């Protein structure tokens, strides 16, 4: 059995074959399942195929017809090859499993960069001992994607899932509305492939005043109907903008991930021209380099999210899902790969002074938000802390956002900054910071002077 093709299931899924009886599904591939049955069976006892009913949760059961059976690695386990006509149903099951695993792994395991290094460690906000302002003078508002928000915070797009995904999104949506900030949903692929899953994302039915950002991955752009697919994602949830997430590292580590990215930039340009809402390009944990950022802006996108290294490592998450020790080892190798968030942010801002820019990746408190704003972020994307809070309760999300907002306000008071733009003049960058920015910049070295906005 080639383990590199399989996603490990822990816990296993319950299954039942019409002839062989009850059992468990331990791993999935795009065309096969690894199962064991309550009554141990040898390959020669099985016959020429069967029909396996696999239960994902209390509302989702998928029936898969299978043909050939072979002995799998572990004793008593069998690899069943699914009939080609049922591989679409198997793909749907794998998507549901993937989304659910993403939530569980993020909730329970250490999936961040090992050093937690975002580059914001190299930025100091200079205190002002006697700030000439009152708490009520603070202006924390910002513009992003053509709209004004109360705080420079963005609930960044997270993973979907089914019942849990819908509940998570609703809790996040209500909190975002209360704080006057935008929210992105996780990848809508599961609902674009199967409209029955659209309810995971349709939070505007309950929170109509929310600024909502849809989400689709670059791997889906290579389909012939990519522009229509993007518009469907917008229409499905009445989105105010659409994010295309750029996750090449995640895809190539992911067992069932895509490997072809040829022609994506041309597709993005066509989508940006045709789409009814602004288009955001969002890196996912590796950092957006300034050269690519420039090409994306020339292609007509409305905003960028640098999505830097330092926070959640999607390479690590995909490694945690794999059956293969090779895949897990490779995932660990790339756990800390990428451009630190602050470095990507500063390099892009230097190259593109007027771009609408989000900073996501390892931002974990209000002081880090203030530092990112001082480097040129219009908003700061928060993911993992809010996902974990949303798994707990809506109140927990409110508490997390309050902590971020309070920390930002305090940073502004103690530096004498009335507005977010005032933070720029209070920021001191270390020589190490400029060295890092120069290292990841393919054009001229970044000036040591205050950046332009």
N, C-alpha and C positions, 0 to 999 in steps of 0.2 A: 504493500500500500504506500503510495506517494503522499506522505503526511503534509507536504508543502501545499497541497491543494485543499486541505481541510481546515475548517473552523471548528475549534473545540467547543463543546457544550458542557457547561458546568453551572447549574445542574443539567442533567440530561432531560430531553423532552420525552413525554409519554407517547407511546405509539401502540397501534394494534393492527395486526395483519389478519385478514379474514380467515386464513387457514392456520397460520403459525401462532396466532394468539397474541397476548400482551407482551410488550417489550419496552426498550428505551433507545432513543437516538442519541448517540454520543458525539457525533461529528457530522458536518455537512460540507459538501463540495457542490460545484455548479451542476453536476450530473449524477451524484452518488450520495449515499448516506451510510454511516457506520452504525450498526444497530446490534443489540443483544436481545434475546427473548427469554422470558421467564423459564421456559422449558428449553434447556440447552440443545442446540441442533448442530449437526454436521452439514457441510455444503451439499453432500450427496443426498441428504434427506429432504432437501428443500423443493426440488422439482424445477420448473421452468419459469417461475415468476409468481407475482402476487399483487395485492393491492394493500398499501400501508396507509393507515389513517394516523396522522401526526397532530397532536394537540399542542398549540402554541400557548394559548390561554383559554379562559372560560368561554370566549366568544369567537375564537379563531381556530378552526380545525381544517387541515388540508389533507386531501387524499392523493397519494402518489402511486402510480403503477410502476412496478419494477420488473426487470427481467433477470439478467445474469447476477449470480451471487458468488462471491469469493471470500476466502478467509481473510479477515483483517488482522492487524498486529496483535491486539490483546486476545488472550484466550477466551473463546466463546463469543467473540464479536465477528460480525459479517459485514462485508461491503456489498451494498445492493445498488445496482445501476438503474437509475430511473429512466423510464421510457422517454424518448425525445419529446413526444407530444406533451409530457407533463413537466418538462424542465422549466417552463415559464412559471408554473405554480411553485416549483422548488425555489426559483429565484425570488419570488415574493416572500416565501418563508425565510430565506436567507436574509432578506432586507429587514424583516421584522425582528429576526434574531439579532442582527447587527445593531439596530437602533436600541434594542433593549440592553444588549451587552455594553454599549457605549455608556448608557446611564449607570448601570451597575458598577462598571469599572471606575468611572469618574467618582462615584459616590464612596467607594470602599478602598481604593488603592492609590498609592502614590504615583501619579502620572505626570508630574511636572518635571521640568528640567532639573537635573541633579543639583546644580549649583544655584538655581533660582535667579540667575544673573540676567537682568534686563538692560543693563547699562545706565539705568536711573541712579544706580549707586554712585556714579561718577558725577552726578549733578547735585549741587548744594544750593538751597534757597537762602539767601542772605537775610538774617533777621533784622528787623527795625525795632529798636528798643522803645521808641515813642511814636507809634503810628498815629497819624492825625486823622483818625476815622472812627466811626461807630459801627457796631455790628450790623446795624440797619442800613449802613451805606454800601454794603457789599453787593456787587452785581455778579452773580455766578452764571448768568445766561450766556448762550452761545448760539451760533448759526451752524447748521449742518444740513446738507442735502436740500438747501433752499428754505428751511424752516428754522424757527427760533425755539430753543428749549431752555428750561429753567436751570438745568445743570449740564455740565459737559460730560455726561454719563450716557452710555449706550449699553443696553442689555443685548449683548451680542448673540448672534444666532447659535443655538445649541442643538444637540441631537433630538430627533423626534421620538420614536417609540409609539406605543399604542395608548392604552388607558393611562399609564404613567405620563407619557408625553403630553397628552391632552391636558391633564391636570397641572403639570409643570408649566405649560405655556399659559394657561389661564391665570395661574398665580402670578407669573411674571408680568403678564399683560396688565393686570389690575394694579400692580405696584408701579409699573412704568407710567401708567396714566396718572396715578396719584402724585408722582414726582415730576410729571411734565417732561419726560424723557422718551427717546425712541426705543423701540425694541425690534430685534430681528428674530425670526423663527429659524429652527434648524432646517436641514435640507428637506425640501419638499418632494424629493425623488419618490419616496414611498407612495405618496398620494398622486403624483403624476403617472406613475406606473399602474396604480390601482386607485381610482377615485373614491372607493369605499373608505379610504383612510384620510380623506380630506378634513374630517372633523378635528383631527389633531391640531390643525393650524388655524381654524376659522375663529380666532379669539375676538375678532371685531364684532361678532354678533352679540357678545356680552360687554365689550369695551369699545364702543363705536368711535370715541374720540382719540383712540390710540394712533400714534404714528408708527406704522408697521412696515417692516422691511422683509420682503420675501427672500427666498434662498434657493439657489440651484448650483450644482457643481460644474466645473469646467469639463468634466468627462462627458456630461450630457450634451455639450455644445456641438459635438461632432455628428450628431444625428442630422438627417436632412431637414428636419422641421424644427431646428433649434430656436429660431425666432418665435415661432408659434408656441413652442414649449415654454419659453420664458414668459410670453404674454399670458399663457394659461396659468402659470405659477402666480402671476400678479392678480389675475381675475379671480382665482380660486379663493384668495383671502382678502380681496380688496386692498392690496398692498399699496403703500404710498411711495415705495421705492423697491428695487430688486437688487439683492447682492448675488454676485457670482463668486463662489468661494474657490480659491486657487489652492489646491491641496495635493500637489504632485507627490511629495514625499509620502503622505498618507496613502495615496492610491497605490504606489509601487510597493509599499510594504504590506498593505492589506491583501489578505489571501485572495479575495474575490475582486480586488481593485482593477481599475483600468490602467492600461499601459501606453495608450496612444494619445498624444497631445498635439499632433501635427495640425497646423491650420487654426488653432484656437484663437489667436489674436484677430485674424480676419473675421471669424464668427462674432467675436466681441464687438468689433467695429460695426458690423451689420446690425447686431442687436441694439447697440446704443442708438443707432439712427432710427430704428423702427419702434422701439419700446415706448409705451405710453407714460412711463414714469422714469425718474432718474435711475441711472445704473451705477452701482457701487461694486468695485472689485475688492475682494477681501482675501488677503493671504491668511493661511491657517498655521501659524506657529513657526514658520521658517524665516519670515521677514521678507519684505518687498524691497528689492534693490532699486536705486534711483533710475537706472537705465530703463528697466521694465516699466517703472512708474511713468516715465516720460512717454514711452511708446503707448501706454494705456490712455494717457490724457490726449495724445494725438489721435487716438482711435475714437475719442468722443465720450469717454466715461465721465460721470458727474463727480465722483468722489473715490477716494482710496482708503483702505484700511491696511496699515503696514503689517499687522499680524505677526509680530516678531517673536523671537526665541526668548525664553525665560519663564514662561508659564506652562500651560498644558502642552504636553508632547503627544501629538496624534500618532507619531511613529510608535511610541511606547504603548499607547492604547491598543493599536492594531497588533502589536506583538503579544499582548496579553490574551488576545482572542485566538491565536494560532495554535494548531496542533504540533507544528514542526518546531523542533529545537533550533533549526537553522534560522527560520523566520524570527523567532524570539531573540536570537542573538543579534541578528541584523538590526532589529528594532531598537535594541539596547545601544548598539553602535551609534545610531543616529538620534538618540534621545536628546542630545545637546547640540544638534546641528542647526545652524542658521545664523541670521543677523539679529543681535539683541534688539529688543523693541525700541529702546531710546535711540540706538544708532541708526536703525532704519528710518525712524521718525525724523531725526535731525537731517539725515542725508536727503530724504525726499523733500523736506521743507526748504532746504537750501537750493535744491534744483528746481523746485516748483513752488515759488513763494505764495501763490494765490490758490493752490489746490485745497479743496475741502477734504480734510484728513482726519482719520480716526487712528488712535493708537490702542492696539490690543495685544496682549501677551504678558501675563505675569503682573498686571497692575492689581495690587491687593489692598490698598488703603488710600485715604484721601490725600495724604502727602504725596504719594506717587502720582495721583491725578494732577495735583498742582504742578509737579515737576514736568509731567508730560505736556501740560498746557503751556508751561514756560518754554518748552522746546518747539511748540507750534501745533500741538494737537487741538483740533476743534472739539472733539469728543474723545472719551476713553472707553473702550469696550471692556466690559466685565463679564466673564463667563463662568468659570468653575465655582467661585464662591457663591454666586447666585443660583447655579444649578443645585448645589448642595443645600442651600437654604430653601429652594422651592420644593425639594423632596421632603422637607420638614413641614412647612406651612407657609401660607401667604404672609403671616405676621413676621416670620423669619426673614423673608425677602425684604419687607419694609425695614426691618432692623438693620439688615446689611446695607441697604441703600442709605439709610439715615447715617450710619457710621461713615460711609464714603463721603456723604455731603457735609457732615459735621467736620471731618478731617480736612476737607478742602477749605471750608470757611475759616477754620483755625489757621491753616497755612497762609491764607490771604491776610488775616489780621496781623499775625506775628511778622509778616514781611512788609506790611503797609500797602498791600495791593487792593485797591478798590474794585478792580475788574480783572478778568482773566488775562487781558493783554498787559496789565501792569506787572504780572509775574515775570514777563520776559526780562525786564530790567533787573530783577532780583536773582536771576539764575547765574550761578558760577559753574563752569564746566572744567573738569580736570584735564590735564595734558593727556592722560590715558584716554579720556573720552574722545578728544580730537584725533588721537592716533587711531582709535577704533573706527571712527567715521571715515577717516582717510583710507583705511584698509578696505572698507566695503564700498568705497566710491570709485567708480571707474573713470570719472572725469577729473577736473581740477580739485585739489585739496579744499576742504571746507574752511571758509574764513573764520577767524577767531572772534570777529565782531558780532554784534547782536544781529540775529537773523531778521530778514525782511518778511513782512506779512501783508 
